[in-house]
């Protein structure tokens, strides 16, 4: 790692953000373990408030700090990005029960230095234990993450990381979730239009005009100092009696989490301009929970125009069609000359 003072200053902020991620994650696990609250919505709220309070205590002069990606708690076959859903069909995902596989994800932003964290645990009675089958799958994710960190060094490529992860998955009887993607952090954002990215289990999908509607599988070299979030989301092999021939996923409702990107469009409607100004003024380019900012018909119209013109991204909530459990591990790394450095989450 560089000894450049400016880089070291950023590294301090990255690790401070990672430390808060770890503290919030540990607190949420504690609350679930003691069953003080098992409400997904309430846990997400507690986590986001804790991020705000912890950020207020450090880097007093820094204005851009707080939630980089709101706390998301996704259960069982839900892949991720879940906060709360009113639909009766989704009520089972709003409260944690014994045996549930619990994926907790969040990110903290301090001065554009964003740390992302996601981990998987399982609720068992008054305890949270690692995943079933003698901790095998969670341990697998931990081991693969270490191998990825060693490989992400200057001169290596994202394709080599993809081959490593996919081959390890094959040997261990699991699949990466299709188009499982992690982005390079650029311009103080978790993702930009110019971000490089690492994608696993790449599957091509096209829209009605025959345009590719997923990221292309491009190959590039890693360079020192680049920052990436690695997304390892996996699902076990299909059982022999499965009705599916392959893993497939479905989107059952609107996304819960959105984010204004760095694109610009001159919005035509006053309600759209007011909505964009209000949300960007509060969240900047950080992700936000939609239900906390859309309260009126005018807000909905504003969101619709922003979405139609490509200035907001969303994070779809997907479910495995075969109801198979999904596990996830995400972490932020900085590319070095000899290996990447994983941020200090202190889990």
C-alpha positions as CSV (number, residue, x, y, z in Angstrom):
1,X,0.0,0.0,0.0
2,X,1.1,3.5,-0.8
3,X,2.7,5.6,2.0
4,X,1.4,8.8,0.3
5,X,-0.2,11.0,3.0
6,X,-3.3,11.6,0.9
7,X,-3.8,7.9,0.4
8,X,-3.2,7.2,4.1
9,X,-5.8,9.8,5.0
10,X,-8.4,8.1,2.7
11,X,-7.4,4.7,4.1
12,X,-8.1,6.0,7.6
13,X,-11.6,7.0,6.5
14,X,-12.2,3.7,4.8
15,X,-11.3,1.8,7.9
16,X,-13.4,4.1,10.1
17,X,-16.4,3.4,7.8
18,X,-15.6,-0.3,7.9
19,X,-15.4,-0.3,11.7
20,X,-18.9,1.3,11.9
21,X,-20.2,-1.4,9.5
22,X,-18.8,-4.0,11.9
23,X,-20.3,-2.4,15.0
24,X,-23.7,-2.1,13.4
25,X,-23.7,-5.6,12.1
26,X,-22.6,-7.0,15.5
27,X,-25.4,-5.0,17.2
28,X,-28.0,-6.3,14.9
29,X,-26.8,-9.9,15.4
30,X,-27.0,-9.3,19.1
31,X,-30.6,-8.0,18.9
32,X,-31.7,-11.0,16.8
33,X,-29.9,-13.4,19.1
34,X,-31.5,-12.0,22.3
35,X,-34.8,-11.7,20.4
36,X,-35.1,-8.1,21.6
37,X,-36.6,-7.5,18.1
38,X,-37.1,-9.8,15.2
39,X,-38.8,-7.3,13.0
40,X,-36.8,-6.7,9.8
41,X,-38.1,-3.2,9.3
42,X,-37.3,-2.3,12.9
43,X,-33.8,-3.8,12.7
44,X,-33.1,-1.9,9.5
45,X,-34.2,1.3,11.2
46,X,-32.0,0.7,14.3
47,X,-29.0,0.0,12.1
48,X,-29.4,3.1,10.0
49,X,-29.9,5.3,13.1
50,X,-26.8,3.8,14.6
51,X,-24.8,4.6,11.5
52,X,-25.8,8.2,11.8
53,X,-24.9,8.5,15.4
54,X,-21.6,6.8,15.0
55,X,-20.7,9.0,12.1
56,X,-21.6,12.1,14.0
57,X,-18.8,11.3,16.5
58,X,-15.9,11.3,14.1
59,X,-14.5,13.6,11.4
60,X,-16.4,16.5,12.7
61,X,-15.6,18.8,9.7
62,X,-16.7,16.2,7.2
63,X,-20.2,16.9,5.8
64,X,-20.5,13.9,3.5
65,X,-20.9,11.0,6.0
66,X,-23.6,8.6,7.0
67,X,-25.5,5.8,5.3
68,X,-23.9,4.7,2.0
69,X,-26.3,1.9,1.5
70,X,-29.2,1.4,4.0
71,X,-29.4,-1.7,6.1
72,X,-31.0,-4.5,4.3
73,X,-32.0,-7.8,5.9
74,X,-33.0,-10.5,3.4
75,X,-34.2,-14.0,4.5
76,X,-33.9,-17.4,3.0
77,X,-34.5,-17.5,-0.8
78,X,-34.6,-13.7,-1.0
79,X,-31.3,-12.7,-2.7
80,X,-30.9,-9.3,-1.1
81,X,-31.9,-5.6,-0.9
82,X,-35.0,-6.3,1.2
83,X,-36.3,-3.8,3.8
84,X,-40.1,-4.2,4.1
85,X,-43.0,-5.2,2.0
86,X,-46.7,-4.7,2.7
87,X,-47.9,-7.5,0.4
88,X,-49.5,-10.4,2.3
89,X,-47.6,-12.7,0.2
90,X,-44.3,-11.3,1.5
91,X,-45.1,-11.1,5.2
92,X,-42.9,-14.1,5.9
93,X,-39.9,-11.9,5.0
94,X,-40.8,-9.2,7.5
95,X,-40.0,-11.1,10.7
96,X,-37.1,-13.4,11.5
97,X,-38.0,-16.9,12.7
98,X,-36.1,-19.9,14.0
99,X,-34.2,-21.5,11.2
100,X,-34.2,-18.4,8.9
101,X,-31.1,-17.7,6.9
102,X,-30.4,-14.0,7.6
103,X,-28.4,-11.9,5.2
104,X,-27.5,-8.5,6.6
105,X,-26.1,-5.8,4.3
106,X,-25.1,-2.2,4.8
107,X,-22.6,0.5,3.8
108,X,-21.1,3.5,5.5
109,X,-19.8,6.6,3.6
110,X,-17.2,8.9,5.2
111,X,-16.1,11.7,2.8
112,X,-16.6,9.5,-0.2
113,X,-14.8,6.6,1.3
114,X,-17.4,3.9,1.3
115,X,-17.2,0.5,3.1
116,X,-19.7,-2.2,2.2
117,X,-20.4,-5.2,4.3
118,X,-22.7,-8.2,4.0
119,X,-22.7,-11.5,5.9
120,X,-24.9,-14.5,6.4
121,X,-26.0,-16.1,9.7
122,X,-28.8,-18.5,10.7
123,X,-31.3,-18.0,13.5
124,X,-31.6,-21.0,15.9
125,X,-33.7,-20.5,19.0
126,X,-32.0,-17.9,21.2
127,X,-28.7,-18.2,19.3
128,X,-27.4,-17.3,15.9
129,X,-25.2,-19.9,14.4
130,X,-23.4,-20.1,11.1
131,X,-25.0,-21.8,8.1
132,X,-26.1,-25.4,8.2
133,X,-24.0,-28.4,7.2
134,X,-21.3,-27.9,9.8
135,X,-20.7,-24.3,8.9
136,X,-19.6,-25.5,5.5
137,X,-21.1,-22.8,3.2
138,X,-20.3,-19.8,5.4
139,X,-16.8,-21.1,5.9
140,X,-16.6,-21.6,2.1
141,X,-17.5,-17.9,1.6
142,X,-14.8,-16.9,4.1
143,X,-12.2,-19.0,2.5
144,X,-13.0,-17.8,-1.1
145,X,-13.0,-14.2,0.1
146,X,-9.4,-14.7,1.3
147,X,-8.3,-16.2,-2.0
148,X,-9.9,-13.3,-3.9
149,X,-8.1,-10.8,-1.7
150,X,-4.8,-12.4,-2.5
151,X,-5.5,-12.4,-6.2
152,X,-6.7,-8.8,-6.5
153,X,-3.3,-7.2,-7.1
154,X,-1.8,-5.0,-9.7
155,X,-1.5,-6.7,-13.1
156,X,-4.1,-9.4,-12.4
157,X,-7.5,-9.3,-14.1
158,X,-11.1,-9.5,-13.1
159,X,-11.4,-12.6,-15.3
160,X,-8.9,-14.4,-13.2
161,X,-11.0,-13.6,-10.1
162,X,-14.1,-14.8,-11.9
163,X,-12.4,-18.1,-12.9
164,X,-11.2,-18.6,-9.3
165,X,-14.6,-18.0,-7.7
166,X,-16.6,-20.0,-10.3
167,X,-14.2,-23.0,-10.1
168,X,-14.2,-23.0,-6.3
169,X,-18.0,-22.9,-6.4
170,X,-18.1,-25.9,-8.8
171,X,-15.8,-27.9,-6.5
172,X,-18.0,-27.2,-3.5
173,X,-21.4,-27.9,-5.0
174,X,-22.7,-24.3,-5.2
175,X,-23.4,-21.7,-7.9
176,X,-22.9,-18.0,-7.9
177,X,-26.2,-16.2,-8.2
178,X,-26.5,-15.2,-11.9
179,X,-24.9,-11.8,-12.8
180,X,-23.7,-11.5,-9.2
181,X,-21.7,-8.2,-9.6
182,X,-19.5,-6.0,-7.5
183,X,-18.4,-2.5,-8.7
184,X,-15.3,-0.3,-8.5
185,X,-15.9,2.8,-6.3
186,X,-15.3,6.0,-8.2
187,X,-15.9,9.7,-7.7
188,X,-16.9,9.1,-4.0
189,X,-19.7,6.8,-5.1
190,X,-20.4,3.1,-4.7
191,X,-20.8,2.9,-8.5
192,X,-20.6,5.1,-11.5
193,X,-21.2,4.7,-15.2
194,X,-17.4,4.4,-15.6
195,X,-16.8,1.9,-12.8
196,X,-15.1,-1.3,-13.6
197,X,-16.8,-4.4,-12.2
198,X,-16.4,-8.1,-11.3
199,X,-19.3,-10.3,-12.4
200,X,-19.8,-14.0,-11.7
201,X,-22.1,-16.5,-13.5
202,X,-22.7,-14.0,-16.3
203,X,-26.0,-14.6,-18.1
204,X,-27.1,-12.5,-21.1
205,X,-30.6,-11.0,-21.2
206,X,-32.0,-8.8,-24.0
207,X,-35.0,-6.4,-24.1
208,X,-37.7,-6.3,-26.7
209,X,-35.4,-4.2,-29.0
210,X,-32.7,-6.9,-28.7
211,X,-30.5,-4.7,-26.6
212,X,-28.3,-6.3,-23.9
213,X,-30.0,-5.4,-20.5
214,X,-27.2,-6.7,-18.2
215,X,-23.6,-5.5,-17.9
216,X,-21.2,-6.9,-20.5
217,X,-18.6,-9.4,-19.3
218,X,-15.5,-7.2,-19.9
219,X,-11.9,-8.1,-18.9
220,X,-9.6,-5.5,-17.4
221,X,-6.4,-5.3,-15.3
222,X,-6.5,-4.2,-11.6
223,X,-4.4,-1.1,-10.8
224,X,-2.9,-0.1,-7.4
225,X,-5.2,2.0,-5.2
226,X,-8.4,1.0,-6.9
227,X,-11.3,0.2,-4.6
228,X,-13.9,-2.5,-5.2
229,X,-16.7,-4.2,-3.4
230,X,-16.7,-7.9,-4.0
231,X,-20.1,-9.6,-4.1
232,X,-20.1,-13.3,-3.3
233,X,-23.7,-14.5,-3.5
234,X,-24.2,-18.2,-3.8
235,X,-26.9,-20.9,-3.9
236,X,-26.5,-24.7,-3.4
237,X,-26.8,-27.1,-6.3
238,X,-30.4,-28.0,-7.3
239,X,-31.6,-31.1,-5.5
240,X,-32.3,-34.2,-7.7
241,X,-36.1,-33.9,-7.2
242,X,-36.2,-30.2,-8.1
243,X,-38.8,-29.1,-10.7
244,X,-36.3,-26.6,-12.1
245,X,-33.7,-27.5,-14.8
246,X,-31.5,-24.6,-13.7
247,X,-31.4,-21.8,-11.1
248,X,-33.8,-19.1,-11.8
249,X,-35.0,-15.9,-10.0
250,X,-38.1,-13.7,-10.0
251,X,-38.9,-10.2,-9.1
252,X,-42.2,-10.0,-7.2
253,X,-42.5,-6.4,-6.3
254,X,-41.0,-2.9,-6.6
255,X,-37.4,-2.4,-5.3
256,X,-37.1,-1.0,-1.8
257,X,-33.7,0.8,-2.3
258,X,-32.9,3.4,-4.9
259,X,-29.9,5.7,-5.6
260,X,-29.4,8.9,-7.7
261,X,-26.5,8.3,-10.0
262,X,-24.1,10.8,-11.5
263,X,-26.1,11.3,-14.8
264,X,-27.9,14.5,-15.5
265,X,-31.3,15.1,-17.1
266,X,-33.3,18.4,-17.3
267,X,-36.5,17.1,-15.7
268,X,-39.6,18.6,-17.2
269,X,-42.1,18.4,-14.3
270,X,-41.9,20.6,-11.3
271,X,-42.8,17.7,-9.0
272,X,-39.9,15.7,-10.4
273,X,-37.4,18.6,-9.9
274,X,-38.6,19.1,-6.4
275,X,-38.4,15.4,-5.6
276,X,-34.9,15.1,-7.0
277,X,-33.7,18.2,-5.3
278,X,-35.0,17.1,-1.9
279,X,-33.7,13.5,-2.0
280,X,-30.3,14.4,-3.5
281,X,-30.0,17.2,-1.0
282,X,-30.4,14.7,1.8
283,X,-28.8,11.6,0.4
284,X,-26.5,12.8,-2.4
285,X,-25.4,9.8,-4.4
286,X,-25.9,7.4,-1.5
287,X,-28.6,4.8,-1.7
288,X,-31.9,5.4,0.1
289,X,-35.0,3.5,1.2
290,X,-37.8,4.5,-1.2
291,X,-40.6,4.4,1.4
292,X,-38.8,7.1,3.5
293,X,-38.9,9.6,0.7
294,X,-42.0,8.8,-1.4
295,X,-45.1,9.9,0.5
296,X,-47.4,11.6,-2.0
297,X,-48.7,11.1,-5.5
298,X,-46.4,14.0,-6.6
299,X,-43.4,12.1,-5.1
300,X,-44.4,9.0,-7.2
301,X,-44.7,11.1,-10.3
302,X,-41.3,12.6,-9.6
303,X,-39.7,9.2,-9.1
304,X,-41.2,7.9,-12.3
305,X,-39.7,10.7,-14.4
306,X,-36.3,10.3,-12.7
307,X,-36.4,6.6,-13.4
308,X,-37.7,6.9,-17.0
309,X,-34.7,9.2,-17.8
310,X,-32.1,7.1,-16.1
311,X,-30.9,9.4,-13.3
312,X,-31.8,6.9,-10.6
313,X,-30.8,3.3,-10.2
314,X,-32.6,0.7,-8.1
315,X,-31.6,-2.5,-6.4
316,X,-34.1,-5.2,-7.4
317,X,-35.3,-7.7,-4.8
318,X,-35.1,-11.1,-6.3
319,X,-36.3,-14.5,-5.1
320,X,-35.1,-18.0,-6.1
321,X,-37.9,-19.7,-8.0
322,X,-37.2,-23.0,-6.4
323,X,-37.3,-21.5,-2.9
324,X,-33.6,-22.4,-2.4
325,X,-31.7,-20.5,0.3
326,X,-29.1,-17.9,-0.9
327,X,-26.0,-17.0,1.1
328,X,-24.1,-13.8,0.7
329,X,-20.8,-12.2,1.6
330,X,-19.7,-8.7,0.5
331,X,-16.6,-6.8,1.4
332,X,-14.7,-3.8,0.2
333,X,-11.0,-4.1,-0.8
334,X,-8.2,-1.8,-2.0
335,X,-6.0,-3.2,-4.7
336,X,-2.3,-3.3,-3.8
337,X,1.0,-4.2,-5.6
338,X,1.2,-7.7,-4.0
339,X,-2.4,-8.3,-2.8
340,X,-5.6,-6.4,-2.0
341,X,-6.2,-5.1,1.5
342,X,-9.6,-5.9,3.1
343,X,-10.9,-3.1,5.2
344,X,-10.9,-3.6,9.0
345,X,-14.5,-4.5,9.9
346,X,-13.6,-5.9,13.3
347,X,-16.3,-8.6,13.2
